Amino acid sequence: MAAKQRSIARTELNRRIGIRSPSEFSSGDLDVWLNDALLDMTTRRIHLRSLERIGTPITSIEDQAPYPIPTGAFSMLYLEDTVNKKMLTRFVGTFEEYLKAKQNEAPTTTTIPAQFVEYGASFFIFETPKVNTISWTPYFYARPTWAASDVSVPDIEEEWHKPIVILAARQAFKDIGDEERSELADGEWNTWLAQRDTPTRMTNRFNVPTRPIRPHGALHNRVTGV
């Protein structure tokens, strides 16, 4: 399955829509639908391993709680303290509860933060670090990218390039008021997805938990229970 260059994706999308006239839909129109489809697929419908990223380490600043979320991140997944060898967990509760808890922090110089919470374009460390020697490595799920040039390809696995056009057609039909064909494109996506394996699914199939040897079920005595 070849990588899908943008110019090829535009042509395929135009064919699906019907090319009712050569000038009816511009390249800009097609690109909007293609870009929307890529985001729709990767941030709402499926989780792709290729978009799991390790960010640049972030160094703590004394008495500073907020730090910028990595550029391009859709969601923070994990935060690792590589100095103290521990994983930070998400703060349990609302951001309002976090702010109230932060106001009641006990003054200390030996705090090793153990939690974080996301708000806006930042993540906040709790408890607030009292040193500038901690290094956190962020693990996050990124938004996909697809440059505008004719030869550019999406930065996801090649096997997931084809359904971008299917979902772009779904969006195009919806925008031009053809709800019936939009629903048909949705059905085509569901059929395609049902037949598609993923690295995560394959890993789960082979990641069988180790269990002790058990006697065969036929040897179970229904009278004694053993």
C-alpha positions as CSV (number, residue, x, y, z in Angstrom):
1,M,0.0,0.0,0.0
2,A,1.7,3.2,-1.2
3,A,1.9,6.4,0.7
4,K,-0.8,8.9,-0.3
5,Q,0.6,12.1,-1.7
6,R,-1.6,15.1,-1.4
7,S,-2.1,15.5,-5.2
8,I,-3.2,11.9,-5.5
9,A,-5.5,12.2,-2.5
10,R,-7.1,15.3,-4.1
11,T,-7.7,13.4,-7.4
12,E,-9.2,10.4,-5.6
13,L,-11.5,12.6,-3.5
14,N,-12.6,14.5,-6.6
15,R,-13.6,11.2,-8.3
16,R,-15.6,10.2,-5.3
17,I,-17.5,13.4,-5.1
18,G,-18.3,13.2,-8.8
19,I,-16.2,16.0,-10.5
20,R,-19.5,17.7,-11.5
21,S,-17.4,20.4,-13.2
22,P,-13.6,20.9,-13.3
23,S,-13.8,24.1,-11.4
24,E,-16.6,23.4,-8.9
25,F,-14.2,22.4,-6.1
26,S,-10.8,24.1,-5.8
27,S,-7.7,22.4,-4.4
28,G,-8.3,24.5,-1.3
29,D,-11.8,23.0,-0.9
30,L,-10.4,19.5,-1.3
31,D,-7.5,20.2,1.1
32,V,-9.9,21.4,3.8
33,W,-11.9,18.1,3.6
34,L,-8.7,16.0,3.5
35,N,-7.2,17.8,6.6
36,D,-10.5,17.5,8.5
37,A,-10.6,13.8,7.7
38,L,-7.1,13.2,8.9
39,L,-7.9,15.0,12.2
40,D,-11.3,13.2,12.5
41,M,-9.7,9.8,12.1
42,T,-6.7,10.2,14.4
43,T,-8.2,12.3,17.3
44,R,-11.7,10.9,17.4
45,R,-12.0,7.5,15.8
46,I,-8.6,5.7,16.3
47,H,-5.4,5.9,18.3
48,L,-2.3,5.5,16.2
49,R,1.1,4.4,17.6
50,S,2.9,6.6,15.2
51,L,1.5,9.7,16.9
52,E,2.7,8.7,20.3
53,R,5.7,10.9,20.9
54,I,8.4,11.5,23.5
55,G,9.0,15.2,24.1
56,T,12.1,17.2,25.0
57,P,12.9,17.0,28.8
58,I,11.6,19.9,30.9
59,T,13.6,21.2,33.8
60,S,11.9,22.3,37.0
61,I,12.0,25.9,38.0
62,E,11.9,26.7,41.7
63,D,8.4,27.7,42.9
64,Q,7.0,27.5,39.4
65,A,4.0,25.2,38.9
66,P,2.9,25.7,35.2
67,Y,5.0,24.4,32.2
68,P,4.1,24.5,28.5
69,I,2.5,21.4,27.0
70,P,4.7,20.2,24.1
71,T,4.0,21.9,20.8
72,G,1.6,19.8,18.6
73,A,0.4,17.7,21.5
74,F,-3.2,16.6,21.4
75,S,-3.1,15.1,24.9
76,M,-0.5,14.4,27.5
77,L,-0.2,10.7,28.3
78,Y,2.6,10.3,30.8
79,L,5.1,12.5,32.7
80,E,8.3,10.8,34.0
81,D,10.7,12.3,36.6
82,T,14.0,11.0,35.4
83,V,15.9,12.4,38.3
84,N,13.9,10.8,41.1
85,K,13.0,7.8,39.0
86,K,9.2,8.0,39.3
87,M,6.1,8.5,37.2
88,L,3.8,11.4,38.0
89,T,0.1,10.6,38.2
90,R,-2.7,12.9,37.2
91,F,-4.2,15.0,39.9
92,V,-7.5,13.5,40.9
93,G,-10.1,16.2,40.8
94,T,-11.0,19.4,39.0
95,F,-8.6,22.2,38.2
96,E,-10.4,24.3,40.9
97,E,-9.6,21.6,43.4
98,Y,-6.0,21.6,42.3
99,L,-5.8,25.4,42.8
100,K,-7.2,25.1,46.3
101,A,-4.8,22.3,47.1
102,K,-1.9,24.4,45.8
103,Q,-2.8,27.3,48.1
104,N,-2.6,24.9,51.1
105,E,0.8,23.5,50.3
106,A,3.1,23.2,53.3
107,P,6.3,25.2,53.0
108,T,9.2,22.9,52.4
109,T,12.5,22.6,50.5
110,T,12.4,18.9,50.0
111,T,9.2,18.4,47.9
112,I,9.4,15.8,45.1
113,P,6.3,16.5,43.0
114,A,4.1,13.5,42.3
115,Q,1.2,14.8,40.4
116,F,0.3,17.0,37.4
117,V,-2.8,18.4,35.9
118,E,-3.5,19.9,32.4
119,Y,-5.1,23.3,31.9
120,G,-5.1,25.3,28.6
121,A,-1.7,25.2,27.0
122,S,0.1,24.2,30.2
123,F,0.5,21.4,32.6
124,F,0.8,22.2,36.3
125,I,3.0,20.3,38.7
126,F,1.8,19.4,42.2
127,E,3.3,19.9,44.7
128,T,5.1,23.0,43.3
129,P,8.8,22.1,42.9
130,K,11.2,23.8,45.3
131,V,14.3,23.0,43.3
132,N,15.6,23.6,39.7
133,T,17.2,20.2,39.4
134,I,14.3,17.9,38.4
135,S,13.9,16.8,34.8
136,W,10.5,15.6,33.5
137,T,10.1,13.8,30.2
138,P,6.7,14.2,28.6
139,Y,5.0,11.4,26.7
140,F,2.1,12.7,24.5
141,Y,-0.2,11.9,21.7
142,A,0.4,14.3,18.8
143,R,-1.9,15.9,16.3
144,P,-1.1,14.6,12.8
145,T,0.5,16.8,10.2
146,W,0.2,16.9,6.4
147,A,2.1,19.6,4.5
148,A,0.4,21.5,1.7
149,S,2.7,20.6,-1.1
150,D,1.5,18.2,-3.8
151,V,4.1,15.5,-2.9
152,S,3.6,15.7,0.9
153,V,2.2,12.7,2.8
154,P,0.5,12.4,6.2
155,D,2.9,11.6,9.1
156,I,1.1,8.4,10.0
157,E,1.4,4.8,8.9
158,E,0.9,4.2,5.2
159,E,-1.8,1.6,5.8
160,W,-4.0,4.4,7.3
161,H,-3.7,6.7,4.3
162,K,-6.5,5.2,2.2
163,P,-9.4,5.8,4.7
164,I,-8.5,9.5,4.9
165,V,-10.1,9.9,1.4
166,I,-13.1,7.9,2.5
167,L,-13.7,10.2,5.5
168,A,-12.9,13.3,3.4
169,A,-15.7,12.2,1.0
170,R,-18.0,11.8,4.0
171,Q,-17.3,15.4,5.1
172,A,-17.6,16.7,1.6
173,F,-21.0,15.1,1.0
174,K,-22.2,16.5,4.3
175,D,-21.1,20.0,3.5
176,I,-22.8,20.0,0.1
177,G,-26.0,18.6,1.6
178,D,-25.8,15.0,0.3
179,E,-26.6,13.3,3.6
180,E,-27.4,9.9,2.0
181,R,-23.9,9.6,0.4
182,S,-22.3,10.9,3.5
183,E,-23.9,8.0,5.5
184,L,-22.7,5.6,2.8
185,A,-19.2,6.8,3.2
186,D,-19.5,6.3,7.0
187,G,-20.5,2.7,6.3
188,E,-17.6,2.2,3.9
189,W,-15.2,3.5,6.7
190,N,-16.7,1.1,9.3
191,T,-16.4,-1.8,6.8
192,W,-12.8,-0.9,6.1
193,L,-11.9,-0.5,9.8
194,A,-13.4,-3.9,10.7
195,Q,-11.0,-5.6,8.4
196,R,-7.9,-3.6,9.4
197,D,-5.5,-4.9,12.0
198,T,-3.5,-2.5,14.1
199,P,-0.1,-2.8,15.9
200,T,-1.9,-2.4,19.3
201,R,-4.4,-5.2,18.5
202,M,-1.6,-7.5,17.4
203,T,0.5,-6.7,20.5
204,N,-2.5,-7.5,22.8
205,R,-3.1,-10.9,21.0
206,F,0.5,-11.9,21.7
207,N,0.7,-10.4,25.2
208,V,-0.9,-13.4,26.9
209,P,-0.6,-13.3,30.7
210,T,1.4,-16.2,32.2
211,R,-0.7,-18.6,34.2
212,P,0.1,-21.7,36.2
213,I,-0.6,-25.2,34.7
214,R,-4.2,-26.2,35.5
215,P,-5.8,-29.7,35.4
216,H,-8.0,-30.3,32.4
217,G,-11.7,-29.4,32.9
218,A,-12.7,-33.0,32.2
219,L,-10.9,-34.2,35.4
220,H,-13.1,-32.1,37.6
221,N,-15.2,-34.3,39.9
222,R,-18.7,-32.9,40.2
223,V,-19.4,-34.8,43.4
224,T,-16.3,-33.8,45.5
225,G,-15.8,-30.5,43.7
226,V,-12.1,-31.3,43.0
